[in-house]
Amino acid sequence: MKKIFKFLLILLPWFIGGLLFRSDTVFYKSLNKPVFAPPSIVFPIVWTTLYVLIAISIYLIYKDNSYKDTPEYNKTLLINYFSNQIFSFLFFTIKSPFLALINTFIVLISSLFLYYESKSLNKTSAKLLIPYIIWNIFATILIIFIFFMNL
């Protein structure tokens, strides 16, 4: 029970951005998008899956206290977390594809650093971040197209 509670404490904060800054599907549908843009329903499914994988990754590192070996892991994790959480505010609340684009680059770069830091602490933890990196690459390409198609 204690392990489940710790895992939930790690997982739940990843949903805060989505709860505080609701996705405006009307705004998303109104934008010009590339042909490869997924429908709105895909995003909550993908992000929920990714958040679970991220939480497992963090849990594996925190359960053996290996995060104490490198303060860089915690810094990278915080940068990634906050930049990830602010996307919904930038894109859906203030409706700024430009700021969302800049933010998406930060999320992508910090997710790569998070992978690197995780790999030095726990190889399984790092592998769990690979789908997150792949999605961030896709999201970066998507937001670049959305930004330029809606100038």
N, C-alpha and C positions, 0 to 999 in steps of 0.2 A: 504494500500500500504506500509506503514511504517513497519508493521508486516512481510510482505512478504520479504521486503528488509533485515530486521534483520535476518530472517530465512535463507535467501540465503547467508548472510555473515557468518553464522555459518556452513552451509552445504558445501559451495564451497571449503574451505581449505582441507576437507577430501579427495578430489580428486587430490590434488597436487602430492602426491607420485606416483600415477598411471600415471599422465601426465609427470612428470619429469623422471621417471624410468619405461619405457614401459615394459610390460610383454613379455618375450621372449617365445612364444609358441613353437618354435622349440626346445629350451632348455628343456622346461617342457615335451614335447612329447618324448624327447630322454632319459629321466630318467626312471629307473625302479621304478614302482609305485605299491602300493597294489591294490587289486581288487576293493576296495571301493573308490579309487581316482576318483573324478568326471572329466568329460572332461573339457577342457580349457574354453569352452563357459559358464560354470556354474559360474565361479568366478566373472566376471563383473556383472552378474545379482544379485548374492548374495550380493556382496560388495556394489552395488548401493543401494539395499534395506536396508542393515545395516546402511550405511552412512545416509540415510534419517531418520531412526529410532533414530540413535545417535543424529543427529541434532535436531530432535523434542525434545528429552530428554534434551539436553542442553538448547534449547530455553525455555522450561517450567521452568527450574531453573533460567535462566537469566531474564526472563520476570518479575518474582516477586522479583528480586534482592536477592533471598534466598542464592545465592552463597556467598554473603558477610558475611553470618553467620559462614562460615567455610572456612578458607584458604586452608584446606586439599583438598577440592573438586577441586579447581583450580590446585593445584599441581598434583593431581592424573590425572586430565583431560589432563594436558600437557604431563605428562609421557606417558600416554596411546596414545595420539595423535602422539607424535614424534616416539614412538616405532612402532606404526601401520604404519606410513608413511615410515619408513626406511626399512620395510620388502622387498619391491620390489627392492630396491637398493641392498640389501644383497643377495637376492635369484636370481634375474634376471640379474642384472648388473654385479656384481662380481662373480655370480654363486657359492655361498657358502652355500650349504645346512646346514652346521654346524652353521655358524653365523645366518642364518635364523632360525634355531632351537632354539638357545639361545634367539633370538629376540622374537620368538613366545611365549616362556615361559614368557617373560616380558609383552607382550601384554595380555596374558591370566591373569596373576596375577594382572596387573593394571586394566584390565576390571572388575575383581572381586572387587577390591577396589573402582573402579568408581561406580559400582552398590551399594556397601555399603554406600559410601558418598552420592550418589544420593537419596538413600532410606531415609536417615535422613533429606533430604531437600524437596523431592517431590516423593511420592509413585508411581505416574503414570510415572514420569520420569524414575524411577528405573525399572519398569516393561518393559518399552520400550527397555531396555538394555539386557533383558533376551535372545532374539535371538542372539545378539552379543556374549554373553558368551557361548551359545551353539555352535555357529559356531567356536569360539576360541578354545573350547575343541576339536571339530572335527579337526580343523586346526593343533592343537598341535599333536594329534595322527597321522594325515597324515604326517606331517613333520618329526616326529620320524621315521615312516616307510620309508619315502623317504631317509632320512639320512642313516639309516642302510642298506637299500637295494642298496645303491650306493657307499658304501665304497670301 
